[in-house]
Amino acid sequence: MKAAELRQKDVAGLEAEVKSLQKAHFGLRMQKATQQLNNTATLGDTRRAIARAKTILAEKQRAAAK
């Protein structure tokens, strides 16, 4: 998901997105551990997506606190 799409979501939506991405990342890690993962690049992609969503979430929370 692109940053522009994430910025359109509210705080609750972003928290749900982070949780969803973390579950997906965990599943990919388990697939890698059992050697069932074909495309290991997806691990990095999900990690970056989590970081992107967390960054935007922090920005929105900081803006709401002011």
N, CA, C and O atoms as a GROMACS GRO file, in nm:
protein
  264
    1MET      N    1   0.084  -0.117   0.000
    1MET     CA    2   0.000   0.000   0.000
    1MET      C    3   0.090   0.124   0.000
    1MET      O    4   0.189   0.131   0.073
    2LYS      N    5   0.054   0.220  -0.081
    2LYS     CA    6   0.135   0.340  -0.094
    2LYS      C    7   0.109   0.436   0.022
    2LYS      O    8   0.006   0.429   0.088
    3ALA      N    9   0.203   0.526   0.043
    3ALA     CA   10   0.193   0.622   0.153
    3ALA      C   11   0.071   0.713   0.136
    3ALA      O   12   0.006   0.749   0.234
    4ALA      N   13   0.040   0.750   0.014
    4ALA     CA   14  -0.075   0.837  -0.010
    4ALA      C   15  -0.205   0.767   0.032
    4ALA      O   16  -0.295   0.831   0.086
    5GLU      N   17  -0.213   0.637   0.008
    5GLU     CA   18  -0.332   0.562   0.049
    5GLU      C   19  -0.339   0.551   0.200
    5GLU      O   20  -0.448   0.556   0.258
    6LEU      N   21  -0.224   0.535   0.264
    6LEU     CA   22  -0.221   0.524   0.410
    6LEU      C   23  -0.258   0.656   0.476
    6LEU      O   24  -0.324   0.657   0.581
    7ARG      N   25  -0.218   0.767   0.417
    7ARG     CA   26  -0.248   0.898   0.475
    7ARG      C   27  -0.397   0.928   0.474
    7ARG      O   28  -0.443   1.012   0.552
    8GLN      N   29  -0.473   0.863   0.388
    8GLN     CA   30  -0.617   0.886   0.382
    8GLN      C   31  -0.691   0.814   0.494
    8GLN      O   32  -0.807   0.846   0.521
    9LYS      N   33  -0.626   0.718   0.558
    9LYS     CA   34  -0.691   0.642   0.666
    9LYS      C   35  -0.685   0.719   0.796
    9LYS      O   36  -0.599   0.805   0.816
   10ASP      N   37  -0.778   0.686   0.887
   10ASP     CA   38  -0.774   0.746   1.020
   10ASP      C   39  -0.683   0.662   1.110
   10ASP      O   40  -0.629   0.560   1.067
   11VAL      N   41  -0.668   0.705   1.234
   11VAL     CA   42  -0.576   0.638   1.327
   11VAL      C   43  -0.615   0.493   1.349
   11VAL      O   44  -0.529   0.405   1.349
   12ALA      N   45  -0.743   0.467   1.369
   12ALA     CA   46  -0.790   0.330   1.391
   12ALA      C   47  -0.763   0.243   1.269
   12ALA      O   48  -0.724   0.127   1.282
   13GLY      N   49  -0.782   0.298   1.152
   13GLY     CA   50  -0.755   0.224   1.029
   13GLY      C   51  -0.608   0.192   1.013
   13GLY      O   52  -0.572   0.083   0.968
   14LEU      N   53  -0.523   0.286   1.051
   14LEU     CA   54  -0.379   0.263   1.043
   14LEU      C   55  -0.334   0.157   1.143
   14LEU      O   56  -0.250   0.073   1.112
   15GLU      N   57  -0.392   0.161   1.263
   15GLU     CA   58  -0.357   0.060   1.363
   15GLU      C   59  -0.396  -0.080   1.315
   15GLU      O   60  -0.323  -0.176   1.335
   16ALA      N   61  -0.512  -0.089   1.251
   16ALA     CA   62  -0.557  -0.218   1.197
   16ALA      C   63  -0.465  -0.263   1.084
   16ALA      O   64  -0.435  -0.382   1.072
   17GLU      N   65  -0.421  -0.169   1.003
   17GLU     CA   66  -0.331  -0.201   0.892
   17GLU      C   67  -0.197  -0.252   0.945
   17GLU      O   68  -0.143  -0.350   0.892
   18VAL      N   69  -0.143  -0.187   1.047
   18VAL     CA   70  -0.016  -0.232   1.106
   18VAL      C   71  -0.032  -0.373   1.162
   18VAL      O   72   0.055  -0.458   1.141
   19LYS      N   73  -0.140  -0.396   1.232
   19LYS     CA   74  -0.164  -0.529   1.290
   19LYS      C   75  -0.174  -0.635   1.180
   19LYS      O   76  -0.119  -0.745   1.193
   20SER      N   77  -0.243  -0.603   1.073
   20SER     CA   78  -0.258  -0.695   0.960
   20SER      C   79  -0.123  -0.724   0.895
   20SER      O   80  -0.092  -0.839   0.864
   21LEU      N   81  -0.043  -0.620   0.876
   21LEU     CA   82   0.089  -0.638   0.815
   21LEU      C   83   0.180  -0.720   0.904
   21LEU      O   84   0.259  -0.800   0.855
   22GLN      N   85   0.171  -0.701   1.035
   22GLN     CA   86   0.254  -0.777   1.127
   22GLN      C   87   0.217  -0.925   1.124
   22GLN      O   88   0.304  -1.011   1.132
   23LYS      N   89   0.088  -0.955   1.113
   23LYS     CA   90   0.045  -1.095   1.102
   23LYS      C   91   0.096  -1.157   0.972
   23LYS      O   92   0.142  -1.271   0.971
   24ALA      N   93   0.089  -1.080   0.865
   24ALA     CA   94   0.138  -1.129   0.736
   24ALA      C   95   0.288  -1.154   0.742
   24ALA      O   96   0.337  -1.255   0.690
   25HIS      N   97   0.360  -1.064   0.806
   25HIS     CA   98   0.505  -1.079   0.818
   25HIS      C   99   0.541  -1.202   0.901
   25HIS      O  100   0.634  -1.275   0.868
   26PHE      N  101   0.466  -1.224   1.008
   26PHE     CA  102   0.489  -1.342   1.091
   26PHE      C  103   0.468  -1.470   1.009
   26PHE      O  104   0.547  -1.564   1.017
   27GLY      N  105   0.360  -1.472   0.930
   27GLY     CA  106   0.334  -1.588   0.846
   27GLY      C  107   0.446  -1.613   0.746
   27GLY      O  108   0.484  -1.727   0.722
   28LEU      N  109   0.498  -1.506   0.688
   28LEU     CA  110   0.609  -1.520   0.594
   28LEU      C  111   0.735  -1.571   0.664
   28LEU      O  112   0.808  -1.652   0.608
   29ARG      N  113   0.759  -1.524   0.786
   29ARG     CA  114   0.875  -1.573   0.861
   29ARG      C  115   0.863  -1.722   0.891
   29ARG      O  116   0.962  -1.795   0.884
   30MET      N  117   0.742  -1.766   0.924
   30MET     CA  118   0.721  -1.909   0.950
   30MET      C  119   0.739  -1.991   0.823
   30MET      O  120   0.793  -2.101   0.827
   31GLN      N  121   0.693  -1.937   0.710
   31GLN     CA  122   0.714  -2.006   0.583
   31GLN      C  123   0.862  -2.018   0.551
   31GLN      O  124   0.908  -2.120   0.500
   32LYS      N  125   0.937  -1.913   0.581
   32LYS     CA  126   1.081  -1.916   0.556
   32LYS      C  127   1.148  -2.019   0.645
   32LYS      O  128   1.236  -2.092   0.600
   33ALA      N  129   1.106  -2.025   0.771
   33ALA     CA  130   1.166  -2.118   0.865
   33ALA      C  131   1.141  -2.264   0.824
   33ALA      O  132   1.225  -2.351   0.847
   34THR      N  133   1.026  -2.290   0.764
   34THR     CA  134   0.994  -2.425   0.721
   34THR      C  135   1.030  -2.448   0.575
   34THR      O  136   0.996  -2.552   0.517
   35GLN      N  137   1.099  -2.353   0.516
   35GLN     CA  138   1.147  -2.357   0.379
   35GLN      C  139   1.035  -2.375   0.277
   35GLN      O  140   1.050  -2.448   0.179
   36GLN      N  141   0.923  -2.309   0.302
   36GLN     CA  142   0.811  -2.310   0.209
   36GLN      C  143   0.799  -2.178   0.134
   36GLN      O  144   0.714  -2.166   0.045
   37LEU      N  145   0.881  -2.080   0.169
   37LEU     CA  146   0.872  -1.948   0.108
   37LEU      C  147   0.956  -1.945  -0.020
   37LEU      O  148   1.076  -1.970  -0.017
   38ASN      N  149   0.890  -1.914  -0.131
   38ASN     CA  150   0.961  -1.910  -0.259
   38ASN      C  151   1.027  -1.776  -0.284
   38ASN      O  152   1.141  -1.770  -0.329
   39ASN      N  153   0.955  -1.667  -0.255
   39ASN     CA  154   1.006  -1.532  -0.284
   39ASN      C  155   1.041  -1.463  -0.153
   39ASN      O  156   0.953  -1.410  -0.085
   40THR      N  157   1.167  -1.465  -0.117
   40THR     CA  158   1.209  -1.408   0.011
   40THR      C  159   1.207  -1.255   0.009
   40THR      O  160   1.216  -1.193   0.115
   41ALA      N  161   1.194  -1.195  -0.106
   41ALA     CA  162   1.188  -1.049  -0.114
   41ALA      C  163   1.061  -0.995  -0.048
   41ALA      O  164   1.056  -0.879  -0.008
   42THR      N  165   0.958  -1.079  -0.036
   42THR     CA  166   0.834  -1.035   0.027
   42THR      C  167   0.855  -1.003   0.175
   42THR      O  168   0.780  -0.924   0.231
   43LEU      N  169   0.954  -1.065   0.237
   43LEU     CA  170   0.985  -1.034   0.377
   43LEU      C  171   1.026  -0.888   0.391
   43LEU      O  172   0.977  -0.817   0.480
   44GLY      N  173   1.115  -0.843   0.307
   44GLY     CA  174   1.159  -0.704   0.310
   44GLY      C  175   1.048  -0.607   0.274
   44GLY      O  176   1.037  -0.499   0.331
   45ASP      N  177   0.965  -0.648   0.180
   45ASP     CA  178   0.853  -0.562   0.140
   45ASP      C  179   0.756  -0.540   0.255
   45ASP      O  180   0.712  -0.428   0.279
   46THR      N  181   0.722  -0.648   0.326
   46THR     CA  182   0.628  -0.634   0.437
   46THR      C  183   0.691  -0.555   0.551
   46THR      O  184   0.623  -0.477   0.618
   47ARG      N  185   0.820  -0.575   0.574
   47ARG     CA  186   0.888  -0.500   0.680
   47ARG      C  187   0.886  -0.350   0.650
   47ARG      O  188   0.864  -0.269   0.740
   48ARG      N  189   0.910  -0.314   0.524
   48ARG     CA  190   0.906  -0.173   0.485
   48ARG      C  191   0.764  -0.117   0.493
   48ARG      O  192   0.744  -0.002   0.531
   49ALA      N  193   0.666  -0.199   0.457
   49ALA     CA  194   0.527  -0.155   0.463
   49ALA      C  195   0.485  -0.129   0.608
   49ALA      O  196   0.412  -0.034   0.636
   50ILE      N  197   0.532  -0.213   0.700
   50ILE     CA  198   0.503  -0.193   0.842
   50ILE      C  199   0.566  -0.062   0.889
   50ILE      O  200   0.501   0.017   0.958
   51ALA      N  201   0.690  -0.040   0.852
   51ALA     CA  202   0.759   0.084   0.892
   51ALA      C  203   0.688   0.206   0.835
   51ALA      O  204   0.674   0.308   0.903
   52ARG      N  205   0.643   0.198   0.710
   52ARG     CA  206   0.573   0.309   0.646
   52ARG      C  207   0.444   0.340   0.720
   52ARG      O  208   0.414   0.456   0.748
   53ALA      N  209   0.368   0.236   0.753
   53ALA     CA  210   0.240   0.256   0.822
   53ALA      C  211   0.262   0.309   0.963
   53ALA      O  212   0.187   0.396   1.009
   54LYS      N  213   0.364   0.260   1.033
   54LYS     CA  214   0.392   0.308   1.168
   54LYS      C  215   0.436   0.454   1.167
   54LYS      O  216   0.402   0.530   1.257
   55THR      N  217   0.512   0.493   1.066
   55THR     CA  218   0.558   0.631   1.055
   55THR      C  219   0.439   0.726   1.037
   55THR      O  220   0.430   0.829   1.103
   56ILE      N  221   0.350   0.690   0.948
   56ILE     CA  222   0.232   0.775   0.922
   56ILE      C  223   0.141   0.777   1.044
   56ILE      O  224   0.083   0.880   1.076
   57LEU      N  225   0.129   0.663   1.113
   57LEU     CA  226   0.049   0.656   1.235
   57LEU      C  227   0.107   0.750   1.342
   57LEU      O  228   0.033   0.822   1.408
   58ALA      N  229   0.238   0.749   1.358
   58ALA     CA  230   0.302   0.837   1.456
   58ALA      C  231   0.282   0.984   1.420
   58ALA      O  232   0.260   1.067   1.508
   59GLU      N  233   0.290   1.016   1.291
   59GLU     CA  234   0.267   1.154   1.247
   59GLU      C  235   0.126   1.200   1.282
   59GLU      O  236   0.106   1.310   1.332
   60LYS      N  237   0.029   1.114   1.257
   60LYS     CA  238  -0.111   1.149   1.286
   60LYS      C  239  -0.135   1.162   1.436
   60LYS      O  240  -0.209   1.250   1.480
   61GLN      N  241  -0.073   1.075   1.514
   61GLN     CA  242  -0.090   1.083   1.660
   61GLN      C  243  -0.025   1.209   1.716
   61GLN      O  244  -0.078   1.271   1.807
   62ARG      N  245   0.091   1.246   1.662
   62ARG     CA  246   0.156   1.368   1.706
   62ARG      C  247   0.073   1.490   1.670
   62ARG      O  248   0.062   1.584   1.750
   63ALA      N  249   0.014   1.489   1.551
   63ALA     CA  250  -0.069   1.601   1.507
   63ALA      C  251  -0.195   1.612   1.592
   63ALA      O  252  -0.242   1.722   1.620
   64ALA      N  253  -0.249   1.499   1.633
   64ALA     CA  254  -0.370   1.501   1.716
   64ALA      C  255  -0.341   1.547   1.858
   64ALA      O  256  -0.429   1.602   1.925
   65ALA      N  257  -0.218   1.526   1.905
   65ALA     CA  258  -0.182   1.563   2.041
   65ALA      C  259  -0.160   1.715   2.054
   65ALA      O  260  -0.170   1.770   2.163
   66LYS      N  261  -0.132   1.779   1.944
   66LYS     CA  262  -0.106   1.924   1.950
   66LYS      C  263  -0.232   2.005   1.963
   66LYS      O  264  -0.226   2.127   1.969
   0.00000   0.00000   0.00000
